[in-house]
Amino acid sequence: MINRGGGQRPGGPGGRPGMGGGWMGMGGPPAGKTRDLGKTLRQLLGRLRPELPLISFVVVLGAASVAFAVIGPKIIGNATNVIFNGLVGKSLPAGVTKAQAIAALHARGQDQLAQMLSGMDVTPGKGIDFTQLGEILMIAVGVYLAASVFTWAQGYIMAGVAQRTVYGMRRDVEAKLGRLPLKYFDSHSHGDILSRVTNDVDNVATTLQQGLSQILTALLTIVGVLGMMFWISPLLAVISLVTVPLSVVVVVIIGRRSQKEFAAQWKMTGTLNGHVEETHTGHVLVQVFGRRRKAQEEFDRQNQQLYEASFRAQFLSGVIQPAMQFLGNLNYVAIAVIGGYRVASGTMSLGDVQAFIQYSRQFTMPITQLASQMNLLQSGLASAERVFELLAEEEQSPDVVTEQLGEASGQVSLEKMSFRYVADKPLIDGFSLEVKPGQTIAIVGPTGAGKTTIVNLLMRFYDIDSGRISLDGVDTHHLSREQVREAFGMVLQDTWLFAGTIRANIAYGKEGATDDEIVAAAQAAHVDSFVRTLPLGYDTVLDEEASDLSSGQRQLLTIARAFLADRSILILDEATSNVDTRTEVLIQTAMARLRQGRTSFVIAHRLSTIRKADSIVVMDNGRIVEQGSHEELLGHHGFYYELYNSQFTDAWAETGDGRAPSPNGVSETPPPLVETPVRR
């Protein structure tokens, strides 16, 4: 992608590109609230439609899992009743009936004990029925095992549903990126795009896999537990429900406060990360200008702010759990007291009280879980909305292929070409240029003049508004973009090398390139000599920034890649702007060899490097102001004359001998250009 030269590009969001969505690992907070919840839900449900049968099965599994998990405490309560009834029965005299034992207790004035005994299933003189107890415990084990199996199956199936859905979403996003026009990337920060493609998609996967199943389980658990509580004791169930609104109020009040503090923590984390990145990226300049102490003080200040925000956020977040436990304990005390009284009065069994206490504990947990999962669901829907926004972006116009180019000879024709990035701001208007095979066309002008725009139009990264661009007489609009770009080779100012071997980086220029072809391209670009000095030679592995190589060596590798591609038209974009003089000589020699027999478009700031170009296009403020050969433009005494003069005047002054240094480091007599005022 070409995105360096100036020009009037569509403006995008300013500031530093974001570092991603996962706030702890990637430097930014999760996505916020959705702007159009209904639309996002419909789009997400549309993605889930092929999985609806499995999702329905997951609902059934979830209901079965919750049903078995909910019935478990009741079964354990029955086991408790067997033990308690056995202990009480063994303490009674054998040979009497339950009614006789109750009557005897009444006769002795033990009415409370008699009343409790009337509500129990006991046989006087008979102890614990271990056979019945064993059967109940085996049933309990089976019930909990079944609940675990159904939960595992639910998670397994939901993981597949989520990953298949996100797989399709990620595939569509990748395909979409290939169909988006260059103006989208020019108007959106790379950090934001990467965040949508990676963090937001991953957040959707997490929401689908964990959030939906847990929300479903929590809702079913609340309904199931509440039903069991009312079945055992409506009175105790009503008492337990009193704590629910209190719990909700606690979660809402504390949650709002903690959310503000978390937002401050996310903001301060991003600010501190930005400061650290800037300081360490410009470490040398910080040292040179004596700003190390100032940078340390700024770090300490921001670190203190982050500490305070993080402390408040974590403290408030941590308060929720003990507050919920306090309310749960109040509920436990009420149930224990009232339940104990009802056991003593014979209106409720001990096992039912035990089961009810377990249910009361289970009842508050899914409420808290549901509240937290709703935040996750909200975050996931916001991420889904961002992904769907990317998928809905306007795409580049589809190719209408009516002709085939064949083997391009390098003839390029621009006929009355007009283009503008913004409708009401003309940029290029009625520009014509005829380039014969093998010619070199230089595009020059101040920084921001719009030189790269011409290249964008040639490569069909942007489509012209009117006029015609043709290759070998064929209108590029009648060709596919792929065909057009196959005719061009490029050496850019920003060297792009990927993590891999030197061999693979050079071979990127031609699919299926042989080792002999790679070595030949490297020799032509003066790469072979320094590559063979490396311990692993062409198998040396580079990192993404190729930090083991100098800037000149990285540039030579990109030239070798262009040699290997062997395209008929070349675009050379300031390929020597960031290298030393000796390396510049090598690069200039390699590029001169590369241009032989090829049509070349050279973007340059150093005007001395393009004096031999067949035609020079001069741009200023996004407009083409002059066009002609070097000698013709100097003779016009126009913008190019002043621009050329301004570059060499300072150079002559620096040498002190009236001789200007040439691009190859050899002083040459300056042309008589200093008579006119220098344009700065």
WOUR-V99395 format. One line per field, one symbol per residue. ss: DSSP state (H for helix, E for strand, C for the rest). phi: phi as a letter, one per 40 degrees, with the letter a starting at -180 (. if undefined). A space follows every 50 residues. Layout:
BEGIN
ss: ???
phi: ???
END
This chain:
BEGIN
ss: CCCCCCCCCCCCCCCCCCCCCCHHHHCCCCCCCCCCHHHHHHHHHHHHHH HHHHHHHHHHHHHHHHHHHHHHHHHHHHHHHHHHHHHHHHHCCCCCCHHH HHHHHHHCCCHHHHHHHHCCCCCCCCCCCHHHHHHHHHHHHHHHHHHHHH HHHHHHHHHHHHHHHHHHHHHHHHHHHHHECHHHHHHCCHHHHHHHHHHH HHHHHHHHHHHHHHHHHHHHHHHHHHHHHHHHCHHHHHHHHHHHHHHHHH HHHHHHHHHHHHHHHHHHHHHHHHHHHHHHHCHHHHHHCCCHHHHHHHHH HHHHHHHHHHHHHHHHHHHHHHHHHHHHHHHHHHHHHHHHHHHHCCCCCH HHHHHHHHHHHHHHHHHHHHHHHHHHHHHHHHHHHHHHHHHCCCECCCCC CCCCCCCCCCCEEEEEEEECCECCECCEEEEEEEECCCCEEEEEECCCCC HHHHHHHHCCCCCCCEEEEEECCEEHHHCCHHHHHHCEEEECCCCCCCCE EHHHHHHCCCCCCCHHHHHHHHHHCCCHHHHCCCCCHHHCEECCCCCCCC HHHHHHHHHHHHHHHCCCEEEEECCCCCCCHHHHHHHHHHHHHHHCCCEE EEEECCHHHHCCCCEEEEEECCEEEEEECHHHHHHHCCHHHHHHHHHHHH HHHHHCCCEEECCCCCEEECCCCCCCCCCC
phi: .cabccgccccbccgcdcbhbccccbgacccccccbccccccccccccdc cddccccccccccccccccccddcccccccccccccccccccccgbcccc ccccccccgccccccccccbcbbdgbcccccccccccccccccccccccc ccccccccccccccccdcccccccccdcbcccccccbbcccccccccbcc cccccccccbcccccdcccccdccccccccccadcccccccccccccccc cccccccccccccccccccccccccccccccbdccdcccgbccccccccc cccccccccccccccccccdcccccccccccccccccccccccccgcacc ccccccccccccccccccccccccccccccccccccccccccccccdccb cbbbcgccchcbbbbfcbaacbdcbdbbbgcbabbcdgcbbbbbicdgch ccddcdcccgcbcccagabbbfgbccccbcdccccccbbbbccccbbbci ccdccccccacgcccccccccccccgcdccccccdbfccccccccfccbc ccccccccccccdccfccbbbbbfcbcbbccccccccccccccccdgbcb bbcabccccbccccabbbbafgbcbaaicdccccccfbccdccccccccc cccccgbgbcccdcgbcbccccbccccccc
END
